[in-house]
Amino acid sequence: MRSNLRKLMCNRVLWGGVIGAATLLPLTVALAEIAVGGEGVVVVRVEEDWQLVLNEPGEAVMSPQFHTVMSPLCHADTAYAQVSWNYRELFDFAAGGLQLQSWGEDYAFGFADVREDPLSEDAETITWTQSLSTDGARVRFAVTNGQSLTWGTFGGSDTYIDIPISCPSLYAYSPAVSAANSMITFGSNRVTSLKITQVRRYGQNDELLSVDDTPIVIFEMDAELF
């Protein structure tokens, strides 16, 4: 797919606004339409299914803590969304819960605290979907379909944050960028695995363009340590 990427243009424009709890003076990135084989391919939504397997969460020390990243571009240098799991770091650190963040380079566009309670169940498996969608004027990052013994059902229509970039197509998105920038930040000994289990791309009118079931492993504990 990457070899067919003919043209990618990024232009920066300053503007102002507000997302979540932060005041914005962000950079906007305009992504030109990317041609493949002479025809324009417009991707308006991408979805990643994630799975975290915990072997022994530590409620007393709020462990483990990890973050997952998703970018509408073929890198995470200009604009991306991040979720901090089992901790919140903007703008003051607090253990537990989960926080959605919108970033441009090293500047936080905004954030949204979703919950505050810690992970506390032994041998728990957590699954969720994180997605990017574009209407051409801005990109929305969302967490949906969350399932956890500790947190129950989480995510949905109110669990989102906007990335203030103009992006007509998400064709440059790559799950490799998500994998390369996501990690266990604390307490990896309490994690059996963290992986992306499926990636889906959608076109206009909710047309399913592709499904990739190849697992992408972000972290996996050495089998000898089980």
Short mmCIF file of the C-alpha atoms (twelve columns), coordinates in Angstrom:
data_MODEL
# 
_entry.id   MODEL 
# 
loop_
_atom_site.group_PDB 
_atom_site.id 
_atom_site.type_symbol 
_atom_site.label_atom_id 
_atom_site.label_alt_id 
_atom_site.label_comp_id 
_atom_site.label_asym_id 
_atom_site.label_seq_id 
_atom_site.Cartn_x 
_atom_site.Cartn_y 
_atom_site.Cartn_z 
_atom_site.pdbx_PDB_model_num 
ATOM 1   C CA . MET A 1   0.000   0.000   0.000   1 
ATOM 2   C CA . ARG A 2   2.749   2.471   0.945   1 
ATOM 3   C CA . SER A 3   4.493   1.995   -2.420  1 
ATOM 4   C CA . ASN A 4   1.370   3.306   -4.162  1 
ATOM 5   C CA . LEU A 5   1.365   6.520   -2.191  1 
ATOM 6   C CA . ARG A 6   2.024   9.042   -4.915  1 
ATOM 7   C CA . LYS A 7   1.577   12.381  -3.227  1 
ATOM 8   C CA . LEU A 8   1.403   13.629  0.339   1 
ATOM 9   C CA . MET A 9   1.375   17.347  1.065   1 
ATOM 10  C CA . CYS A 10  1.238   18.929  4.496   1 
ATOM 11  C CA . ASN A 11  0.615   22.665  4.887   1 
ATOM 12  C CA . ARG A 12  0.520   24.333  8.292   1 
ATOM 13  C CA . VAL A 13  -2.040  27.011  9.192   1 
ATOM 14  C CA . LEU A 14  -2.478  28.708  12.568  1 
ATOM 15  C CA . TRP A 15  -5.934  29.024  14.073  1 
ATOM 16  C CA . GLY A 16  -7.581  29.236  17.472  1 
ATOM 17  C CA . GLY A 17  -10.257 27.330  19.335  1 
ATOM 18  C CA . VAL A 18  -11.066 25.130  22.325  1 
ATOM 19  C CA . ILE A 19  -11.117 21.348  22.762  1 
ATOM 20  C CA . GLY A 20  -11.957 19.748  26.095  1 
ATOM 21  C CA . ALA A 21  -10.206 21.650  28.892  1 
ATOM 22  C CA . ALA A 22  -7.378  23.239  26.933  1 
ATOM 23  C CA . THR A 23  -7.116  26.513  25.030  1 
ATOM 24  C CA . LEU A 24  -5.818  25.961  21.523  1 
ATOM 25  C CA . LEU A 25  -3.441  27.766  19.233  1 
ATOM 26  C CA . PRO A 26  -2.889  24.716  17.045  1 
ATOM 27  C CA . LEU A 27  -1.233  23.916  13.778  1 
ATOM 28  C CA . THR A 28  -3.549  22.615  11.098  1 
ATOM 29  C CA . VAL A 29  -2.293  20.106  8.553   1 
ATOM 30  C CA . ALA A 30  -3.889  19.964  5.101   1 
ATOM 31  C CA . LEU A 31  -3.519  16.528  3.551   1 
ATOM 32  C CA . ALA A 32  -3.814  16.502  -0.232  1 
ATOM 33  C CA . GLU A 33  -5.741  13.758  -1.939  1 
ATOM 34  C CA . ILE A 34  -3.523  10.755  -2.549  1 
ATOM 35  C CA . ALA A 35  -3.743  9.063   -5.942  1 
ATOM 36  C CA . VAL A 36  -3.362  5.316   -6.373  1 
ATOM 37  C CA . GLY A 37  -3.184  3.885   -9.847  1 
ATOM 38  C CA . GLY A 38  -4.565  7.145   -11.222 1 
ATOM 39  C CA . GLU A 39  -7.716  7.038   -9.084  1 
ATOM 40  C CA . GLY A 40  -8.361  8.945   -5.855  1 
ATOM 41  C CA . VAL A 41  -8.885  6.771   -2.761  1 
ATOM 42  C CA . VAL A 42  -10.795 8.540   0.007   1 
ATOM 43  C CA . VAL A 43  -10.687 6.901   3.447   1 
ATOM 44  C CA . VAL A 44  -13.002 8.628   5.899   1 
ATOM 45  C CA . ARG A 45  -12.693 6.288   8.912   1 
ATOM 46  C CA . VAL A 46  -10.185 3.780   10.241  1 
ATOM 47  C CA . GLU A 47  -10.765 1.469   13.203  1 
ATOM 48  C CA . GLU A 48  -8.345  -0.540  15.315  1 
ATOM 49  C CA . ASP A 49  -9.460  -3.339  17.658  1 
ATOM 50  C CA . TRP A 50  -7.181  -3.613  20.700  1 
ATOM 51  C CA . GLN A 51  -6.654  -6.253  23.388  1 
ATOM 52  C CA . LEU A 52  -4.812  -5.993  26.707  1 
ATOM 53  C CA . VAL A 53  -4.296  -9.129  28.816  1 
ATOM 54  C CA . LEU A 54  -3.407  -8.498  32.469  1 
ATOM 55  C CA . ASN A 55  -1.923  -11.203 34.649  1 
ATOM 56  C CA . GLU A 56  -1.894  -9.377  37.998  1 
ATOM 57  C CA . PRO A 57  -2.897  -5.710  38.133  1 
ATOM 58  C CA . GLY A 58  -1.594  -3.850  41.174  1 
ATOM 59  C CA . GLU A 59  -4.323  -1.549  42.488  1 
ATOM 60  C CA . ALA A 60  -2.184  -0.284  45.362  1 
ATOM 61  C CA . VAL A 61  0.490   1.082   43.003  1 
ATOM 62  C CA . MET A 62  -1.866  1.813   40.070  1 
ATOM 63  C CA . SER A 63  -0.042  -0.638  37.827  1 
ATOM 64  C CA . PRO A 64  0.189   -1.230  34.937  1 
ATOM 65  C CA . GLN A 65  0.046   2.068   33.068  1 
ATOM 66  C CA . PHE A 66  0.268   2.327   29.292  1 
ATOM 67  C CA . HIS A 67  -0.656  4.553   26.386  1 
ATOM 68  C CA . THR A 68  -1.932  3.938   22.883  1 
ATOM 69  C CA . VAL A 69  -1.462  6.291   19.936  1 
ATOM 70  C CA . MET A 70  -3.204  6.807   16.591  1 
ATOM 71  C CA . SER A 71  -2.298  9.293   13.853  1 
ATOM 72  C CA . PRO A 72  -4.125  10.318  10.664  1 
ATOM 73  C CA . LEU A 73  -0.755  10.725  8.945   1 
ATOM 74  C CA . CYS A 74  2.043   8.319   8.066   1 
ATOM 75  C CA . HIS A 75  3.946   9.488   11.158  1 
ATOM 76  C CA . ALA A 76  3.239   10.871  14.625  1 
ATOM 77  C CA . ASP A 77  5.437   13.962  14.287  1 
ATOM 78  C CA . THR A 78  2.755   16.520  13.426  1 
ATOM 79  C CA . ALA A 79  -0.617  15.403  14.788  1 
ATOM 80  C CA . TYR A 80  -1.876  12.411  16.734  1 
ATOM 81  C CA . ALA A 81  -4.244  11.227  19.457  1 
ATOM 82  C CA . GLN A 82  -3.165  9.399   22.579  1 
ATOM 83  C CA . VAL A 83  -4.991  7.523   25.325  1 
ATOM 84  C CA . SER A 84  -3.334  7.183   28.732  1 
ATOM 85  C CA . TRP A 85  -4.651  4.074   30.470  1 
ATOM 86  C CA . ASN A 86  -4.767  3.706   34.264  1 
ATOM 87  C CA . TYR A 87  -3.381  7.233   34.675  1 
ATOM 88  C CA . ARG A 88  -4.039  10.829  33.631  1 
ATOM 89  C CA . GLU A 89  -1.130  13.174  33.002  1 
ATOM 90  C CA . LEU A 90  -2.603  16.446  31.694  1 
ATOM 91  C CA . PHE A 91  -2.086  18.801  33.158  1 
ATOM 92  C CA . ASP A 92  -1.335  17.244  36.540  1 
ATOM 93  C CA . PHE A 93  -0.574  13.568  37.057  1 
ATOM 94  C CA . ALA A 94  -3.280  11.418  38.660  1 
ATOM 95  C CA . ALA A 95  -3.270  7.631   38.897  1 
ATOM 96  C CA . GLY A 96  -6.168  5.525   37.646  1 
ATOM 97  C CA . GLY A 97  -8.756  6.064   34.970  1 
ATOM 98  C CA . LEU A 98  -8.242  6.971   31.356  1 
ATOM 99  C CA . GLN A 99  -7.586  10.194  29.476  1 
ATOM 100 C CA . LEU A 100 -7.907  11.082  25.788  1 
ATOM 101 C CA . GLN A 101 -5.356  13.560  24.461  1 
ATOM 102 C CA . SER A 102 -4.958  15.484  21.207  1 
ATOM 103 C CA . TRP A 103 -1.416  16.463  20.202  1 
ATOM 104 C CA . GLY A 104 0.420   18.470  17.561  1 
ATOM 105 C CA . GLU A 105 4.169   17.954  17.647  1 
ATOM 106 C CA . ASP A 106 4.964   18.661  21.345  1 
ATOM 107 C CA . TYR A 107 1.875   20.817  21.937  1 
ATOM 108 C CA . ALA A 108 -1.246  19.466  23.630  1 
ATOM 109 C CA . PHE A 109 -4.308  20.685  21.732  1 
ATOM 110 C CA . GLY A 110 -6.640  19.347  24.401  1 
ATOM 111 C CA . PHE A 111 -7.626  16.445  26.637  1 
ATOM 112 C CA . ALA A 112 -10.681 14.732  28.102  1 
ATOM 113 C CA . ASP A 113 -10.808 12.675  31.304  1 
ATOM 114 C CA . VAL A 114 -13.092 9.683   30.815  1 
ATOM 115 C CA . ARG A 115 -12.914 7.936   34.199  1 
ATOM 116 C CA . GLU A 116 -10.876 7.849   37.412  1 
ATOM 117 C CA . ASP A 117 -11.085 4.311   38.831  1 
ATOM 118 C CA . PRO A 118 -8.069  1.961   38.614  1 
ATOM 119 C CA . LEU A 119 -7.621  -1.433  37.041  1 
ATOM 120 C CA . SER A 120 -7.994  -3.908  39.888  1 
ATOM 121 C CA . GLU A 121 -9.086  -7.342  38.643  1 
ATOM 122 C CA . ASP A 122 -6.656  -10.279 38.442  1 
ATOM 123 C CA . ALA A 123 -6.073  -11.934 35.070  1 
ATOM 124 C CA . GLU A 124 -8.303  -9.474  33.258  1 
ATOM 125 C CA . THR A 125 -8.659  -9.067  29.500  1 
ATOM 126 C CA . ILE A 126 -9.663  -5.614  28.241  1 
ATOM 127 C CA . THR A 127 -10.831 -5.023  24.666  1 
ATOM 128 C CA . TRP A 128 -11.772 -1.806  22.891  1 
ATOM 129 C CA . THR A 129 -11.896 -0.117  19.498  1 
ATOM 130 C CA . GLN A 130 -10.151 3.152   18.778  1 
ATOM 131 C CA . SER A 131 -10.867 5.035   15.593  1 
ATOM 132 C CA . LEU A 132 -10.129 8.101   13.507  1 
ATOM 133 C CA . SER A 133 -12.739 9.726   11.273  1 
ATOM 134 C CA . THR A 134 -12.641 12.832  9.114   1 
ATOM 135 C CA . ASP A 135 -15.266 15.179  7.758   1 
ATOM 136 C CA . GLY A 136 -12.630 17.156  5.852   1 
ATOM 137 C CA . ALA A 137 -12.524 19.983  8.398   1 
ATOM 138 C CA . ARG A 138 -11.244 18.063  11.410  1 
ATOM 139 C CA . VAL A 139 -10.282 14.548  12.521  1 
ATOM 140 C CA . ARG A 140 -12.115 12.893  15.426  1 
ATOM 141 C CA . PHE A 141 -10.505 10.236  17.610  1 
ATOM 142 C CA . ALA A 142 -12.857 7.981   19.576  1 
ATOM 143 C CA . VAL A 143 -12.833 4.986   21.894  1 
ATOM 144 C CA . THR A 144 -15.806 2.621   21.582  1 
ATOM 145 C CA . ASN A 145 -16.891 -0.952  22.366  1 
ATOM 146 C CA . GLY A 146 -14.787 -1.158  25.536  1 
ATOM 147 C CA . GLN A 147 -15.186 -4.286  27.670  1 
ATOM 148 C CA . SER A 148 -13.512 -4.941  31.029  1 
ATOM 149 C CA . LEU A 149 -14.263 -6.862  34.220  1 
ATOM 150 C CA . THR A 150 -13.205 -3.836  36.241  1 
ATOM 151 C CA . TRP A 151 -14.637 -1.033  34.132  1 
ATOM 152 C CA . GLY A 152 -17.542 -2.908  32.586  1 
ATOM 153 C CA . THR A 153 -18.663 -1.442  29.259  1 
ATOM 154 C CA . PHE A 154 -16.878 1.800   28.416  1 
ATOM 155 C CA . GLY A 155 -16.438 4.140   25.460  1 
ATOM 156 C CA . GLY A 156 -19.116 5.324   23.084  1 
ATOM 157 C CA . SER A 157 -20.532 8.411   21.438  1 
ATOM 158 C CA . ASP A 158 -19.276 10.688  24.228  1 
ATOM 159 C CA . THR A 159 -15.736 9.269   24.399  1 
ATOM 160 C CA . TYR A 160 -13.898 11.280  21.786  1 
ATOM 161 C CA . ILE A 161 -11.553 14.180  21.176  1 
ATOM 162 C CA . ASP A 162 -10.906 16.210  18.034  1 
ATOM 163 C CA . ILE A 163 -7.562  16.724  16.336  1 
ATOM 164 C CA . PRO A 164 -7.791  20.162  14.705  1 
ATOM 165 C CA . ILE A 165 -6.413  19.319  11.273  1 
ATOM 166 C CA . SER A 166 -7.923  19.588  7.813   1 
ATOM 167 C CA . CYS A 167 -7.630  16.111  6.335   1 
ATOM 168 C CA . PRO A 168 -9.762  15.144  3.297   1 
ATOM 169 C CA . SER A 169 -8.626  11.511  3.441   1 
ATOM 170 C CA . LEU A 170 -7.091  9.157   6.019   1 
ATOM 171 C CA . TYR A 171 -5.313  7.176   3.343   1 
ATOM 172 C CA . ALA A 172 -1.890  7.946   4.861   1 
ATOM 173 C CA . TYR A 173 -2.884  6.281   8.153   1 
ATOM 174 C CA . SER A 174 -0.788  3.243   9.075   1 
ATOM 175 C CA . PRO A 175 -1.249  0.825   12.013  1 
ATOM 176 C CA . ALA A 176 2.546   0.599   12.120  1 
ATOM 177 C CA . VAL A 177 2.562   4.191   13.411  1 
ATOM 178 C CA . SER A 178 0.118   3.219   16.162  1 
ATOM 179 C CA . ALA A 179 2.250   0.226   17.131  1 
ATOM 180 C CA . ALA A 180 5.557   2.106   17.072  1 
ATOM 181 C CA . ASN A 181 4.280   4.857   19.383  1 
ATOM 182 C CA . SER A 182 2.193   2.806   21.839  1 
ATOM 183 C CA . MET A 183 3.815   1.215   24.878  1 
ATOM 184 C CA . ILE A 184 3.628   -0.016  28.458  1 
ATOM 185 C CA . THR A 185 5.017   2.865   30.502  1 
ATOM 186 C CA . PHE A 186 4.907   1.299   33.979  1 
ATOM 187 C CA . GLY A 187 4.394   -2.194  35.372  1 
ATOM 188 C CA . SER A 188 5.047   -4.287  32.258  1 
ATOM 189 C CA . ASN A 189 5.577   -7.316  34.526  1 
ATOM 190 C CA . ARG A 190 1.829   -7.217  35.179  1 
ATOM 191 C CA . VAL A 191 0.957   -7.390  31.471  1 
ATOM 192 C CA . THR A 192 0.772   -10.610 29.461  1 
ATOM 193 C CA . SER A 193 0.201   -8.909  26.112  1 
ATOM 194 C CA . LEU A 194 -0.915  -5.736  24.369  1 
ATOM 195 C CA . LYS A 195 -1.854  -5.986  20.700  1 
ATOM 196 C CA . ILE A 196 -3.953  -4.705  17.812  1 
ATOM 197 C CA . THR A 197 -6.155  -7.574  16.653  1 
ATOM 198 C CA . GLN A 198 -7.879  -6.073  13.596  1 
ATOM 199 C CA . VAL A 199 -7.740  -2.951  11.415  1 
ATOM 200 C CA . ARG A 200 -10.615 -1.730  9.211   1 
ATOM 201 C CA . ARG A 201 -10.733 1.092   6.668   1 
ATOM 202 C CA . TYR A 202 -13.964 2.718   5.470   1 
ATOM 203 C CA . GLY A 203 -14.745 4.952   2.529   1 
ATOM 204 C CA . GLN A 204 -17.605 7.303   1.868   1 
ATOM 205 C CA . ASN A 205 -21.144 6.134   2.672   1 
ATOM 206 C CA . ASP A 206 -19.662 3.753   5.279   1 
ATOM 207 C CA . GLU A 207 -18.217 1.490   2.567   1 
ATOM 208 C CA . LEU A 208 -15.857 -1.122  4.015   1 
ATOM 209 C CA . LEU A 209 -12.639 -0.840  2.011   1 
ATOM 210 C CA . SER A 210 -10.399 -3.350  3.775   1 
ATOM 211 C CA . VAL A 211 -10.062 -5.614  6.801   1 
ATOM 212 C CA . ASP A 212 -6.706  -6.763  8.159   1 
ATOM 213 C CA . ASP A 213 -6.791  -9.542  10.772  1 
ATOM 214 C CA . THR A 214 -3.015  -9.765  11.147  1 
ATOM 215 C CA . PRO A 215 -2.214  -9.302  14.869  1 
ATOM 216 C CA . ILE A 216 0.209   -6.483  15.636  1 
ATOM 217 C CA . VAL A 217 1.975   -7.134  18.931  1 
ATOM 218 C CA . ILE A 218 3.001   -4.066  20.902  1 
ATOM 219 C CA . PHE A 219 4.095   -6.003  23.982  1 
ATOM 220 C CA . GLU A 220 4.221   -9.668  24.902  1 
ATOM 221 C CA . MET A 221 5.673   -11.132 28.101  1 
ATOM 222 C CA . ASP A 222 8.369   -13.743 27.722  1 
ATOM 223 C CA . ALA A 223 6.668   -17.160 27.912  1 
ATOM 224 C CA . GLU A 224 9.241   -18.333 30.436  1 
ATOM 225 C CA . LEU A 225 7.974   -15.717 32.891  1 
ATOM 226 C CA . PHE A 226 4.369   -16.927 32.884  1 
# 
